[in-house]
Amino acid sequence: MNSASLTGTQVHLQLGDVSAQIAQVGASLRSLRIGSVDLIAPYPLDSPTPSCSGVVLVPWPNRVRDGLWNDDGTERQLAITEPKFTNASHGLLRFTAYDFSETASGTTLSATIFPQTGYPYLVETSVTYVLRADGIDVTHALTNRSATAAPVALGTHPFVTIGDVDPHELVLRVPAQTAVTTDERMLPTGTHPADAALRDGVRLGDLTLDTGFTGLERDADGLVRHSLTAPDGRRLTLWQGAGFDFVQVYTTDKYPGQSLAVAIEPMTAPADALNSGIGLRRLNPGETWTLEWGITLD
């Protein structure tokens, strides 16, 4: 069953006790539940997406300084979409209504980045959400339909939780060796060693973060696993696969209906990657890049 709201048509998925809701605008994962327990921080259906919750960030995540970037010798000017810091923020599809096609096991949302001011490339994008018995798997695909190589990066912005627990009491673990240092405009200035305590776990109520991390530790299967653990031992895991070599972690007390919320944001590149080139990929004409991440509860 689908419904409409300020974020477009809402696609509802169900597999046993697991349910999800995907918003057409931004291809956003706006809810995920197992039984009565929320794993994505919910927000009202008649509300615009708060704090970019669940949105796909492409062809760049995070910020581009002054919206200016050097495209292999050509200066490009993107629209300024973060006036507070005079940056271009979170890509070009944040407010786009995706097309969607449903299958027995999930749904795929598709949208095309057309050549435009500051980004003269044609890139087809899709994101597929598939429920599993303990959560959800997500697959992104980017295909360059331009005549020349297209610079791309991708991120996503889920706010995760274990909804029947005071979020202050959840323990956050981020297996990162390196943190990104930023200036007053939230743009990178360098790196420093990440707080080692985060690799073991820190109570969420004791943290204030809007920080990018890299040097991510992968398990034997090649996945990076971040987690939120409840006092009773239940653990939400957000995993990110090959290509997702960065993560942004953001805490806020301004998310609607939540005393404290945390976004764990898998990214293929850090802020200002169009300028630094760090994590940026140039897709050849006709080339497709596939990326995977997901959420489980055990």
N, C-alpha and C positions, 0 to 999 in steps of 0.2 A: 504494500500500500504506500502511495506517495502523497505528499501534501505540499502546499506552497507557503512561502513566508517571505520576509525581507531578504533572505539569502537564496531566493529562487525555489525551485522544486526540491523537496527533501526525499531522498531515496531511502527506504527502510529495508534493512536486511535482517534476517532471522535464521539462526541455526540452533535448534534446541533452546537452551537457556541464554545463548549469546545473541545480542541484538546490537545493531549499529544504525546510525543515521548519517547520511552523506548529503551535504549541501551542494546544490548546483553551482552557486557562486563561489569561485575559488577552489572548487572540488574539495571542500573542507570536510574532514572527519569531525562532525559536530557532536556525536555521542557514541559511546561504546559501553555496553553493560553486560555483566554476567549475573543472571538472576536479577536481584534488585540493587546490585552494587555498581555504581558508576566508575568506569576506568578513565573516562574523559570528562573533565569538568563541564557540566551542562550550562546552557544559558537559554533565556526565553526564546520561543519560536518567533515572537514578534519583535525581536531585537536584531540590529545589524551585528555582524560578527565582531565580538570584542577582542581587542589586542591580537588581531590576526589569527584567532584560535583555529587550529587545524588546517589552515590554508596552505596550498602548494605555492612555493616561492620559486619562480623561474622567469627568465633565464639567469637570474642571480638572486641569492638570498642576502638578507641584511642590507647594508648600505653601500652607495657609491658616492664618494666625496664630491659635493657640489654638482652631482649628476654628470660630471665630466670624466671621460675616459679616452685613452689612446688605443685606437683600434688598428694595430700594426702600422702606425705612422699617420693615421687619420684621426683627428680629434672629433669625438662625438659628444653631443649634449643631450642628455636625457631630461625628461620632465622632472621638476623638483616635487616629490610626493611626500617629503617629510619637512615641511616649512620650518618647524622648530629648530632643526639642525642644518637646514639647507642642503639636504641630501636627496638622492633618488633611493627609494626604499622598497625592498621585497619584490622586485621583478615587475612583470608586465601583465600578469594574469590574475592578480589578487581580487579584482572586482569583475572578472569575466564570468559569464554564465556558460559553463561547459555543456556539451552534448553528452548524453549518457545512454548506455545500452546495458540492459540487465541480463544476467544469466542465472542458471539454477544455483550457482555457488557464490555469486557476487555481482558486482557492477563495475563497469569501466566508464570513466568520464574522459572526454577528449576536448582539446581546444588547440587552436593554431595561433602561434605568435606571428603576426604579419609584419612585414617591413614598416617601420615607423620612425618618427623623430628619435634620433640617438641610437637606433638599433635596426640596421637595414637588412635583417635576415628573416627568412621564412623557416620556421621550426614547428613541426607537429609534435604535440605533447599528449600523453595519456597517463591516467593513474587508475589502477585496478585494485579494488578492495575485495578481499575474500575472507569470510569468517572461518574460524576454526573452533574446535571444542573449548579452547582456553583463551581465545582472543581474536586477533585479526592479522592478516598478512597484507602488505601493501607493495605494489610494483609500479614503478614509474618507467616510462619510455619516452625518449626524446629522439626525433628523427630530423636531420637537416635536409630541407628541400631547396636550399639555396644553391646557386651556381658556384659559390666559394665556401671555404671552411667557416663555420659559425662558432663563435665563442659562447659557451654555455656553462652554467652551474645551476644547482638545484638544492632546495631545502624544503622542509615542511615544519609545521608549527603547532604540534599537539600539546594541549594542557592536560597532563595526566594526574590521576588521583586514585585513591581507594576510598570511595565515596562515603562509606559508613564509619570512617575514622576521622578524628580531628586532624586536619592536615599538618598542624604544627608538630604532631607526634610521629609523623611518617619519617623514616630515615632514608635520605637520598644518597645513592652511591653513583659516582661518575668515575670510570676507570681511565683517567687522563693524566698524562705526565706534564703537559704544558698548557698554560693559560695565556690568552691574548690580552695584552695591555691596551687600553683605549684612552682617548682624550675626551674632552668635555662634549664632543659631538658624537661620541660612541664609535669613533673610527680608530682602527688599529695603529699603534705606535711601536709595537714590538711584542716580545713574549717573555714570560718568566715561568719558573717551575710552579706547577699547580699545587695547591694545598694537598699534601699527602693524606690528610684526614678524609678527603672526599673519596679516595679510593677504598677506604674501609667503610665509610658511611657516616653522615652527619645528620642530626635531627633538623628537619626542614625549618622548624620555628627558630632555629639559631642561625639561619643563613639569609643573606641578602645578595642576590646574584643577578647580573645581566652580563654574562661572561661567555666568551668563546673559548673552546678548548680543542687541543689537538694532541698528537702523541697518544692516541687512543689505544688501549690494550685490547687485542683481539684474542678470543678464546681459540681452542684447538680447531674448531669448525670454521674459523675465519670471521666470526661475528663479534662486534662490540656489544656489550650488554650493560645498560644503565638500569638502575632499579630504585623503586620505592618500597620500603618494607614497613608493614604495620606492626604494632606492639604484639599482636597475636601470632606473628610469624608469616602471614600472607605476604606475598611478594609480587608486585607488578614489575615486569621487565620490559623495557623498550630496547629492542635490538636493531642494529643497523649493519647492513651488509657491505660488500666491496664497493668502493667508490665514495662512500660516506666516511670521510676521514676527519671530519670536524663535527662538533656539536656546540650549540648555544644553549645555555641554561639560564632561564629568566624566572625570577620570583616576583610576585606582586600581591598586594592586599586590595587591589582595585578591580579584580575580576568579579563580575556580577554574581551575587549569591554565594561567594566563597570568602571566608575569612583570610585565606592564604591560598594562592595557586602557583603552580610551577609548570613551565613549559620546558620540555626536553626536545630540542630541535635538531634532528639529523641534517647535516649540510655537507655538500661536496666541496665547499670552499668557504673561507672566512669572509668577513666584511671587506669591501673594497677590492674584491678579487679581480674585477675588470681592469683595475689599475695595476695591482701587484702581480697578477698572473698566478698567484698561489692557488692551487686547486682548480684553476680554470681549465676547461677542456675545449679544444677546437675540433668540432665534429666535421668530418669531411662530407662533401655532398653525397647524399644518400645513406650516410652512416646513422645507425641507431645505437643509443646508449641506454642500457637498462639498469635500474637501481632498485634495491629492495630494503624494506624495514618492516617492523611489526611490533605488536604489543601482546603480551601474555600475562596471565595471572595464575600463580600457583601457591 
